[in-house]
Amino acid sequence: MKTGIMFLMTHQIGARFYVFPQTWLGRVGAGLLGVALLVPALFFLLVLLLVPGVLILGISLRLLWKARQVRAKASQGVLEGEFSVEPRVEAAEITHKS
């Protein structure tokens, strides 16, 4: 053991720092402050999720509408009808009869 004066830390020096309020009035105030901060935070999250969702929905509907217009425009030049294939023998006889 060293000779000299020994300092024992029996008393804490300085102010104590509490994370949570120690009095009931402080706890009520902290609770009210927590609720007051929670409500705007929830609205912020709602807007943060709602705005991109609406944008994605609008862009996807626009792309679907444009794709539908392109398909409709592409099918305007297509002629539709029916045809039949006759056997070669009968087709040859028809051309020689006339």
Secondary structure, 3 states (H helix, E strand, C coil): CCCCCCCCCCCCCCCCCCCCCCCHHHHHHHHHHHHHHHHHHHHHHHHHHHHHHHHHHHHHHHHHHHHHHHHHHHHHHCCCCCCCCCCHHHHHHHHHHC
